């Protein structure tokens, strides 16, 4: 499941709707980011493999409040959330590392 999130209020509403005990992955990206484009096809493949993850994309140029709230400095950045808390983060475009991030936090 993939959805675009535009601001902190939208994300907070989604997290409340999803509830506790469910893994959420946020991808912070930008349309102009070469590494974000590089990982996109492999990320789609991972999402097909791990269908039980709630996945949200956040454009850093649109969602400045979330960029500040999650202290995003580079892209792509992947943030794993459980029970409304950050449990892990990966910065980079290595799809194997993203897969390991998912497996480690399931």
C-alpha distances in whole Angstrom, upper triangle without the diagonal:
4,7,10,13,16,18,19,19,16,14,17,16,12,14,16,14,12,15,17,17,13,12,10,10,12,13,16,17,20,20,23,22,23,22,18,19,20,17,15,15,15,12,10,12,11,8,9,11,10,7,8,7,6,6,8,11,14,17,20,22,21,20,23,23,20,22,25,23,21,24,23,25,24,21,18,18,15,16,15,15,16,18,18,20,19,20,20,19,20,21,21,20,21,18,20,20,16,16,19,17,14,17,20,17,16
4,7,10,13,16,17,17,14,13,16,15,12,14,17,15,13,17,18,18,15,13,10,10,10,10,13,14,16,16,20,19,20,19,15,16,18,15,12,14,14,11,9,12,12,8,11,13,12,10,11,9,7,5,5,7,11,13,16,19,17,16,20,20,17,19,22,21,19,22,20,23,21,18,16,16,14,14,14,15,17,19,18,19,19,20,19,18,18,19,19,18,19,17,19,19,16,16,19,17,15,18,20,18,18
4,6,10,12,14,14,11,10,14,13,10,12,15,14,13,17,19,19,16,15,11,11,10,10,12,13,15,15,19,19,21,20,16,17,19,17,14,16,17,14,13,16,15,12,14,17,15,13,14,12,9,7,5,6,9,11,15,16,14,14,17,17,15,17,20,19,18,21,19,22,21,18,16,16,14,15,15,15,17,19,17,19,19,20,20,19,19,20,20,20,22,19,22,22,18,19,22,20,18,21,23,20,20
4,7,10,12,13,9,9,13,13,11,13,16,15,15,18,21,21,18,17,13,12,10,10,10,11,12,13,16,17,19,19,15,16,19,17,14,17,18,15,14,18,17,15,17,20,18,17,17,15,11,9,6,5,6,8,11,13,10,10,14,15,12,14,17,17,16,19,17,19,19,16,15,15,14,15,16,16,19,20,18,19,19,21,20,19,19,19,20,19,22,20,23,22,19,21,23,21,19,23,24,22,22
4,6,8,9,6,6,10,10,9,11,14,14,14,17,19,21,18,16,13,12,9,10,10,11,13,14,18,18,21,20,16,18,21,19,17,20,21,17,17,21,20,17,20,22,20,19,19,16,12,10,6,6,5,8,10,12,9,8,11,11,9,12,14,14,14,16,15,18,18,16,15,15,14,14,15,15,17,18,16,17,17,19,19,18,19,19,20,20,23,22,25,23,20,22,24,21,20,24,25,22,22
4,7,8,7,8,11,12,12,14,16,16,17,20,22,24,21,20,16,15,12,12,11,12,13,14,17,18,21,21,18,19,22,21,19,22,23,20,20,24,23,21,23,26,24,23,22,19,16,14,10,9,7,7,9,10,6,5,9,9,8,11,13,13,14,16,15,18,18,17,16,16,16,16,18,17,20,21,18,19,19,22,22,20,21,20,22,22,25,24,27,26,23,25,27,24,23,27,28,25,26
4,6,5,7,9,10,11,13,15,16,17,19,21,23,21,20,16,15,12,13,12,14,15,17,19,20,23,23,20,22,25,23,22,25,26,22,23,26,25,22,26,27,25,24,23,20,17,15,12,11,8,10,10,11,8,5,8,6,6,9,11,10,12,14,14,17,18,17,17,16,16,15,17,16,19,19,16,17,17,20,21,19,21,21,22,23,26,26,29,27,23,26,27,24,24,27,27,25,26
4,5,5,6,9,10,10,12,14,15,16,18,20,19,18,15,15,12,14,13,16,17,20,22,22,25,24,21,24,26,25,23,26,27,23,24,27,25,23,26,28,25,24,23,20,16,15,12,12,10,12,12,14,11,8,9,6,6,9,10,8,10,13,14,17,19,18,18,17,16,14,16,14,16,16,13,14,14,18,19,18,20,20,23,24,27,26,29,26,23,26,27,23,23,26,26,23,24
4,5,5,6,9,10,11,12,14,16,18,21,19,19,16,17,15,17,16,19,20,22,25,25,28,27,24,27,29,27,26,29,29,25,26,29,27,24,27,29,26,25,23,20,17,17,14,15,13,15,15,16,13,11,12,10,9,13,14,12,14,17,18,21,23,22,22,20,19,17,18,16,18,17,13,16,17,20,21,21,23,24,26,27,30,29,31,29,26,28,29,26,25,28,28,25,26
4,6,5,6,9,10,11,12,14,17,19,17,17,14,15,13,15,15,17,18,20,23,23,26,26,22,24,27,25,23,26,26,23,22,26,24,21,24,26,23,22,20,18,14,14,11,12,11,13,15,16,13,10,13,11,10,14,15,13,15,18,18,21,22,21,20,19,18,16,17,15,17,17,13,16,17,20,21,21,22,23,25,26,28,27,29,27,24,26,27,24,23,26,27,24,24
4,5,5,6,9,10,10,12,14,16,14,14,11,11,10,12,13,15,18,20,23,22,25,24,21,23,25,23,21,24,24,20,21,24,22,19,22,24,21,19,18,15,12,11,9,10,10,13,14,16,13,10,13,11,9,12,14,11,12,15,16,19,20,19,18,16,15,13,13,11,13,13,10,12,13,16,17,17,19,20,22,23,25,24,26,24,21,23,24,21,20,23,23,20,20
4,5,5,6,9,10,11,13,15,14,14,12,14,12,15,16,19,21,24,26,26,29,27,24,27,29,26,25,27,27,24,24,27,24,22,25,26,23,21,19,17,13,14,12,14,13,16,17,19,16,13,15,12,11,14,15,12,13,17,17,21,22,22,21,19,17,15,14,12,13,12,9,11,13,16,18,18,21,22,25,26,28,27,29,27,23,25,26,22,21,24,24,21,21
4,6,5,6,9,10,13,16,15,15,13,15,14,17,18,21,23,25,28,27,30,29,26,28,30,27,26,28,28,24,24,27,25,22,24,26,23,21,19,17,13,14,13,15,15,18,19,21,18,15,17,15,14,17,18,16,17,20,21,24,25,24,23,21,19,17,17,14,15,13,11,14,16,19,21,21,24,25,27,28,30,28,30,29,25,26,28,24,23,26,26,22,22
4,5,5,6,9,12,14,12,12,10,12,12,15,16,19,21,23,26,26,28,27,23,25,27,25,23,25,25,21,21,23,21,18,21,22,19,17,15,13,10,11,10,12,13,16,18,20,18,15,18,16,14,17,19,16,16,20,20,24,24,22,21,19,17,15,14,12,13,12,10,13,15,17,19,19,22,23,25,25,27,25,27,26,22,23,25,21,19,22,23,20,19
4,5,5,6,8,11,9,10,8,11,11,15,16,20,22,25,28,26,29,27,24,26,28,25,23,26,25,21,22,24,21,18,21,22,18,17,15,12,10,11,11,14,14,18,19,22,19,16,19,16,14,17,18,15,15,19,19,23,23,22,21,19,16,13,12,9,9,8,6,10,12,14,16,17,20,22,24,25,26,25,26,24,21,22,23,20,18,20,21,17,17
4,6,5,8,12,11,13,12,15,15,19,20,23,26,28,31,30,33,31,28,30,32,29,27,29,29,25,25,27,25,22,24,25,21,20,17,15,13,15,14,17,18,21,22,24,22,19,21,18,16,20,20,17,18,21,22,26,27,26,25,22,20,17,15,12,11,9,8,12,15,17,19,21,24,26,28,29,30,28,30,28,25,25,26,23,21,23,23,20,19
4,6,9,12,11,13,12,15,16,19,21,24,26,28,31,30,33,31,28,29,31,28,26,28,28,24,23,25,23,20,22,23,20,18,15,14,11,14,14,17,18,21,23,25,23,20,23,20,18,22,23,20,20,24,24,28,28,27,25,23,21,18,17,14,13,12,11,15,17,19,21,22,25,27,29,29,30,28,30,28,25,25,26,23,21,23,24,20,19
4,7,9,7,9,9,12,14,17,20,22,25,27,30,29,31,29,26,28,29,26,24,26,25,21,21,23,20,17,19,20,16,14,12,11,8,11,12,16,17,21,23,25,23,21,23,21,18,21,23,20,19,23,23,27,27,25,24,21,18,16,14,11,10,9,10,13,15,16,18,20,22,25,26,27,28,25,26,25,22,22,23,20,18,20,20,17,15
4,7,7,10,10,14,16,19,22,25,28,30,33,32,34,31,28,31,32,28,27,29,28,24,24,25,23,20,22,22,18,17,14,13,11,14,15,19,20,24,25,28,25,22,25,22,20,23,24,20,20,24,24,28,28,27,25,23,20,17,14,11,9,7,8,12,14,15,18,20,23,26,28,29,29,27,28,26,23,23,24,21,18,20,20,17,15
4,6,8,10,14,16,20,22,25,29,31,34,32,34,31,29,31,32,28,28,29,28,24,25,26,23,20,22,22,18,17,14,13,12,15,16,20,21,25,26,29,27,24,26,23,20,23,24,20,19,23,24,28,28,27,25,22,19,16,13,10,7,4,7,10,13,13,16,19,22,25,27,28,28,26,27,25,22,22,22,19,17,18,18,14,13
4,7,9,13,16,19,22,25,29,31,34,32,33,31,28,30,31,27,27,28,26,23,23,24,20,19,20,19,16,15,12,11,12,15,17,20,22,26,27,30,28,26,27,25,22,24,25,22,20,24,24,28,28,27,25,22,18,16,12,10,6,6,9,11,13,12,15,18,20,24,26,27,26,24,24,23,20,19,19,17,14,15,15,11,10
4,6,10,13,16,19,23,26,28,31,29,30,28,25,27,28,24,23,24,23,19,20,20,17,15,17,16,12,12,8,7,8,11,13,17,19,23,24,27,26,23,25,24,20,22,24,21,19,23,23,26,26,24,22,20,16,14,10,8,6,7,9,11,12,12,14,16,19,22,24,24,24,22,22,20,17,17,17,15,12,13,14,10,9
4,7,10,13,16,19,23,25,28,26,27,24,22,24,24,21,20,21,19,16,17,18,14,13,15,14,11,11,8,6,6,9,11,15,17,20,22,25,24,21,23,22,18,20,22,19,17,20,20,23,22,21,19,16,13,10,7,6,5,8,9,10,10,10,11,13,15,18,20,20,20,18,18,17,14,13,14,11,9,11,11,8,7
4,7,10,13,16,20,22,25,23,24,22,19,21,22,18,18,19,18,14,15,17,14,12,15,15,11,11,9,6,5,6,8,11,13,17,18,21,20,18,20,19,15,17,19,16,14,18,17,20,20,18,16,14,10,8,6,5,6,9,9,10,9,10,11,12,14,16,18,18,19,17,18,16,13,14,15,12,10,13,13,10,10
4,7,10,13,16,19,21,19,20,18,15,18,18,15,14,16,15,11,13,15,12,10,14,14,11,12,11,7,6,5,6,9,11,14,15,19,18,16,18,18,14,15,17,15,13,16,14,17,16,14,12,10,7,6,5,6,9,12,11,11,10,10,10,9,11,13,14,15,16,14,15,14,10,11,13,10,8,12,13,10,11
4,6,10,13,16,18,16,18,16,13,16,17,14,13,16,16,12,14,16,14,12,16,17,14,15,14,10,9,6,5,6,7,10,12,15,15,12,14,14,11,11,14,13,10,13,11,14,14,12,10,8,6,5,7,8,11,14,12,12,10,12,11,9,10,12,13,14,16,15,17,15,11,14,15,12,11,15,16,13,15
4,6,10,12,15,13,14,12,9,12,14,11,10,14,13,10,12,15,13,12,16,17,15,16,16,12,11,8,6,5,6,8,10,13,13,12,14,15,11,11,14,14,11,13,11,13,11,9,7,6,5,7,9,11,15,18,16,15,13,14,12,10,10,10,11,11,13,12,15,14,10,13,15,12,12,16,17,15,17
4,7,11,12,10,13,12,9,12,14,12,12,16,16,13,15,18,16,16,19,20,19,20,20,16,14,11,9,6,5,6,6,10,11,9,11,12,9,8,12,12,10,11,8,10,9,6,6,5,6,8,12,13,17,20,17,17,14,16,14,11,11,9,11,12,15,15,18,16,13,16,18,15,16,19,20,18,20
4,7,9,7,10,9,6,9,11,11,10,14,15,12,14,17,17,16,20,21,20,21,22,18,17,13,11,7,6,5,6,9,10,10,12,14,12,10,14,15,13,13,10,11,9,5,5,7,9,12,15,17,21,23,21,20,18,19,17,14,13,11,11,11,14,15,18,16,14,17,19,17,18,22,22,21,23
4,5,5,9,9,7,9,12,12,12,15,17,15,16,20,20,19,22,24,23,24,25,22,20,16,13,10,8,5,6,7,9,10,12,15,13,11,15,17,15,15,12,12,10,7,8,10,13,15,19,21,24,27,24,24,21,23,21,17,16,14,13,13,17,17,21,20,18,21,23,21,22,25,26,25,26
4,6,8,10,8,8,11,12,11,14,17,15,16,19,20,20,22,25,24,25,26,23,21,18,15,11,11,7,9,9,11,13,14,18,16,15,18,20,19,19,16,16,13,11,11,14,16,18,21,23,27,29,27,27,24,26,24,21,19,17,15,14,18,18,22,22,19,22,25,23,24,27,28,27,29
4,6,9,8,8,11,13,13,16,18,17,19,22,22,22,25,27,27,27,29,26,24,21,18,15,13,10,10,10,13,15,16,19,18,16,19,22,20,20,16,15,13,10,11,14,17,20,23,26,29,32,29,29,26,28,25,22,20,17,15,14,18,19,23,22,21,24,26,25,25,29,30,29,31
4,6,5,6,9,10,11,14,16,15,17,20,20,20,23,25,25,26,27,24,23,19,17,14,13,10,10,11,14,15,16,19,18,15,18,20,18,18,14,13,10,7,8,11,14,17,21,23,27,30,27,27,24,25,22,19,16,13,11,11,14,16,19,18,17,20,22,21,22,26,26,26,28
4,5,5,6,9,10,13,14,14,16,19,19,20,23,24,24,26,28,25,24,21,19,16,16,14,14,15,18,19,20,23,21,19,22,24,21,20,17,15,12,9,9,13,16,19,22,25,29,32,30,29,26,27,23,20,17,14,11,10,13,14,18,18,17,20,22,21,23,26,27,27,28
4,5,5,6,9,11,12,12,15,16,16,18,21,21,22,24,25,22,22,18,18,15,15,14,14,16,18,19,20,22,20,18,21,22,20,19,15,14,10,7,7,10,13,16,19,23,26,29,27,26,23,23,20,17,13,11,8,6,9,11,14,14,13,16,18,18,19,22,23,23,25
4,5,5,6,10,11,10,12,15,15,15,18,19,19,21,23,20,19,15,14,11,12,11,12,14,16,16,18,20,18,16,19,20,18,18,14,14,10,7,5,9,11,14,17,20,24,27,25,24,21,22,19,16,13,11,9,7,10,11,15,14,12,15,18,17,18,21,22,22,23
4,6,5,8,10,10,11,14,15,16,18,20,20,21,24,21,20,17,16,13,14,13,14,15,17,18,20,23,21,19,23,24,21,21,18,17,14,10,9,13,14,18,20,23,26,30,28,27,25,25,22,19,16,14,12,9,12,12,16,16,15,17,20,19,20,23,24,25,25
4,6,7,8,9,12,13,14,16,18,19,20,21,24,21,21,18,18,15,16,16,17,19,21,21,23,25,23,21,24,26,23,23,19,18,15,11,10,13,14,18,21,24,27,30,29,28,25,25,22,19,16,14,10,7,9,10,13,14,13,15,18,18,19,21,23,24,25
4,6,5,6,9,10,10,12,14,15,16,18,20,18,18,15,15,13,15,15,16,19,20,21,22,24,21,20,23,24,21,21,18,18,14,11,9,11,12,15,17,20,23,27,26,25,22,22,19,16,13,12,9,6,7,6,10,11,10,12,15,15,15,18,20,20,21
4,6,5,6,9,10,11,13,14,15,16,19,16,16,13,13,11,13,13,16,18,19,19,22,24,21,20,23,24,21,22,19,19,16,12,10,13,12,16,17,20,23,26,25,25,23,23,20,18,15,14,12,9,11,9,13,14,12,13,16,16,16,19,21,21,21
4,5,5,7,9,10,11,13,15,16,19,17,18,15,15,14,17,17,20,21,22,23,25,27,24,23,27,27,25,26,22,23,20,16,14,16,15,19,20,23,25,28,28,28,25,25,22,20,18,17,15,11,12,10,13,15,13,13,17,17,17,19,22,22,22
4,5,5,6,9,10,11,12,14,17,16,17,14,16,15,18,18,20,23,24,24,26,28,24,24,27,27,24,25,22,22,19,16,13,15,14,17,18,21,23,27,26,26,23,23,20,18,15,15,13,10,9,6,9,11,10,10,13,14,14,16,18,19,19
4,5,5,6,9,10,10,12,14,12,13,10,12,11,14,16,18,20,21,21,23,24,21,21,24,24,21,22,19,20,17,14,11,12,11,14,15,17,20,23,23,23,20,20,17,15,13,14,12,9,10,7,10,11,8,9,12,12,11,14,17,17,17
4,5,5,6,9,10,11,14,12,13,10,12,12,15,17,20,22,22,22,25,26,23,23,26,26,23,25,22,23,21,17,14,16,14,16,17,19,21,24,24,24,22,22,20,19,17,17,16,13,13,10,13,15,12,12,15,15,14,16,19,19,18
4,5,5,7,9,10,14,13,15,13,15,15,19,20,23,25,25,25,28,29,26,26,29,28,26,27,24,26,23,19,17,18,16,18,18,21,22,26,26,26,24,23,21,20,18,19,17,14,13,10,12,14,12,10,14,15,13,15,18,18,17
4,5,5,6,9,11,10,12,11,14,14,18,20,22,25,25,24,27,27,24,24,27,26,23,25,22,24,21,18,15,16,13,15,15,17,19,22,22,22,20,19,17,17,15,17,15,13,12,8,10,11,9,7,11,11,9,11,14,15,14
4,5,5,6,9,8,9,8,11,12,16,18,21,24,23,22,25,26,22,23,26,25,22,25,22,24,22,19,16,16,13,15,14,16,17,20,21,21,20,19,18,17,16,18,17,15,15,11,13,14,11,10,13,13,10,12,15,15,13
4,6,6,9,10,12,11,14,16,19,22,24,27,26,26,29,29,26,27,30,29,26,28,26,28,25,22,19,20,17,18,17,19,20,23,23,24,23,22,21,21,20,21,20,18,17,14,15,17,14,12,15,16,13,14,18,17,15
4,6,9,10,13,13,16,18,21,24,26,29,29,28,30,31,27,28,31,29,26,29,26,28,26,23,20,20,17,18,17,19,19,22,23,24,22,21,20,20,19,21,20,18,16,13,13,15,12,10,13,14,11,11,15,15,13
4,6,6,9,10,14,16,19,22,24,28,27,26,28,28,25,25,28,26,24,26,24,27,25,22,19,18,15,16,14,15,16,19,20,20,19,18,17,17,17,20,19,18,17,13,14,14,12,9,12,12,8,9,13,12,10
4,6,8,9,13,16,19,22,25,27,26,25,28,28,25,26,29,27,24,27,26,28,26,23,21,20,17,17,15,16,16,18,19,21,20,19,19,20,20,22,22,20,20,16,17,18,15,13,15,15,11,13,16,14,12
4,7,9,13,16,19,23,25,28,27,25,28,27,24,25,28,25,23,26,25,28,27,24,22,20,17,16,13,14,13,15,17,18,18,17,17,19,19,22,23,22,21,18,18,19,15,14,16,15,11,12,15,13,10
4,6,10,13,16,19,21,25,23,22,24,24,20,21,24,22,20,23,21,24,23,21,18,17,13,12,10,10,11,13,14,15,15,14,14,15,16,19,19,19,19,16,17,16,13,12,14,12,9,11,13,11,9
4,7,10,13,17,19,22,20,19,21,21,17,19,22,20,18,21,20,23,22,20,17,16,13,12,10,10,11,13,13,14,14,15,15,15,17,19,20,19,20,17,19,18,14,14,16,14,11,14,16,13,12
4,7,10,13,16,19,18,16,19,19,15,17,20,18,16,19,17,20,19,16,14,13,10,10,9,10,12,15,14,15,14,15,14,14,15,16,17,16,17,15,17,16,12,13,16,13,11,14,16,14,13
4,7,10,13,15,14,12,15,15,12,14,17,16,14,17,15,18,17,15,13,12,10,10,11,11,14,16,14,15,14,16,15,14,15,16,17,16,18,17,19,18,14,16,18,15,14,18,19,16,17
4,7,9,12,11,10,13,14,11,12,16,15,13,16,13,16,15,12,10,10,9,10,12,13,17,19,17,17,16,18,16,14,14,14,15,15,17,16,19,18,14,16,19,16,16,19,21,19,19
4,6,9,8,7,10,11,8,9,12,12,11,13,11,14,13,11,10,10,10,11,13,14,18,19,17,17,16,18,17,15,15,14,15,16,18,18,21,19,16,19,21,18,18,22,22,20,21
4,5,5,6,9,11,9,9,13,14,13,14,11,13,12,10,10,11,12,14,17,18,21,23,20,20,19,21,20,17,17,15,16,16,19,19,22,21,18,21,23,21,21,25,25,24,25
4,5,5,6,9,8,6,10,12,11,11,8,10,10,9,10,10,12,14,17,18,22,24,20,20,18,21,19,16,16,14,15,16,20,20,23,21,19,22,24,21,22,26,26,24,26
4,6,6,10,10,9,12,14,14,14,12,12,12,12,13,14,16,17,21,22,25,27,23,24,22,24,23,20,20,17,18,19,22,23,26,25,22,26,27,25,26,29,30,28,30
4,6,9,9,9,12,14,14,15,13,15,15,14,15,15,17,18,20,21,24,25,22,23,21,24,23,21,21,19,20,21,24,24,28,26,23,26,28,26,26,29,30,28,29
4,5,5,6,9,10,11,12,11,13,14,14,14,14,15,15,18,18,21,22,18,19,18,21,20,18,19,18,19,20,24,24,27,25,22,25,27,23,24,27,28,25,27
4,5,5,6,9,10,10,10,12,13,14,15,14,16,16,19,19,22,23,20,20,18,21,21,18,19,18,20,21,25,25,28,26,23,27,28,25,25,29,29,27,28
4,5,5,6,9,10,10,13,15,16,17,15,16,15,18,17,20,21,17,17,16,20,20,18,20,19,21,23,26,27,29,27,24,27,28,25,25,29,28,26,27
4,5,5,6,8,8,12,13,13,14,12,13,12,14,14,17,18,14,14,13,17,16,15,16,16,18,20,23,23,26,23,20,23,24,21,21,25,24,22,24
4,6,5,6,5,8,10,11,12,10,12,12,15,15,19,20,17,16,14,17,16,14,15,14,16,18,21,22,24,22,19,23,24,20,21,25,24,22,24
4,6,5,7,9,12,14,15,13,15,14,17,16,20,20,17,16,14,18,17,15,17,16,19,21,24,25,27,24,22,25,26,22,24,27,26,24,26
4,6,8,11,14,15,16,13,14,12,14,14,16,17,13,12,11,15,15,14,16,16,19,22,24,25,27,24,21,24,25,21,22,25,24,21,24
4,6,9,11,12,13,10,11,9,11,11,15,16,13,11,9,12,12,10,12,12,16,18,21,21,23,20,18,21,21,17,19,22,21,18,21
4,6,9,12,13,10,12,11,14,15,18,19,16,14,12,14,13,11,13,12,15,18,21,22,24,20,19,22,22,19,21,24,22,21,23
4,6,8,9,7,10,10,13,15,19,21,18,16,13,15,13,10,11,9,12,15,18,19,21,18,17,20,20,17,19,23,22,20,23
4,7,9,8,12,13,16,18,22,24,21,19,16,18,15,12,12,9,11,14,17,19,21,18,18,21,21,19,21,24,23,22,25
4,6,6,10,12,16,18,22,25,22,20,17,18,15,12,10,7,8,11,14,16,18,16,15,19,19,17,19,23,22,22,24
3,5,9,11,15,18,21,24,22,21,17,18,15,12,10,7,7,8,12,13,16,14,13,17,18,16,18,21,21,21,23
4,7,10,13,16,20,23,21,20,16,17,14,11,8,6,6,6,10,11,14,12,11,14,16,14,15,19,19,19,21
4,7,10,13,17,20,18,16,13,14,11,7,6,4,6,8,11,12,14,12,10,13,14,12,13,17,17,16,18
4,7,10,13,17,15,14,11,11,8,6,5,6,8,10,11,11,13,10,8,11,12,9,10,13,13,12,15
4,6,10,13,12,10,7,8,6,4,7,9,11,13,14,14,15,12,10,13,13,9,10,13,13,11,13
4,7,10,10,8,6,6,5,6,9,12,14,15,16,15,15,13,10,12,12,8,8,11,10,8,10
4,7,6,5,4,6,7,9,12,15,18,19,20,19,19,17,14,15,15,11,11,13,13,9,11
4,5,5,7,7,9,12,15,18,21,22,22,21,21,19,16,17,16,13,12,14,13,9,9
4,5,8,9,13,15,19,21,24,26,26,25,25,23,20,20,20,17,15,17,16,12,13
4,7,9,12,14,18,20,23,25,25,24,25,23,20,21,21,17,16,19,18,14,15
4,6,9,12,15,18,21,23,24,23,24,21,18,20,19,15,15,17,16,12,14
4,6,8,12,14,17,20,20,20,20,17,15,17,16,13,13,16,14,11,13
4,7,11,14,17,19,19,19,19,15,14,15,14,10,11,13,10,8,11
4,7,10,13,16,16,16,15,12,11,13,11,8,9,11,9,8,11
4,7,10,13,13,14,14,11,9,12,11,8,10,13,11,10,14
4,6,9,9,11,11,8,7,10,10,7,10,13,12,12,15
4,7,9,11,12,9,9,13,13,11,13,16,15,16,19
4,6,9,10,8,8,12,13,12,14,17,17,17,20
4,6,9,8,8,11,13,12,14,17,17,18,20
4,5,5,7,9,10,11,13,15,15,17,19
4,5,5,6,9,10,11,12,14,16,17
4,5,5,6,9,10,10,12,14,15
4,5,5,6,9,10,10,12,14
4,5,5,6,9,10,11,12
4,5,5,6,9,10,11
4,5,5,6,8,10
4,6,5,6,9
4,6,5,6
4,5,5
4,6
4
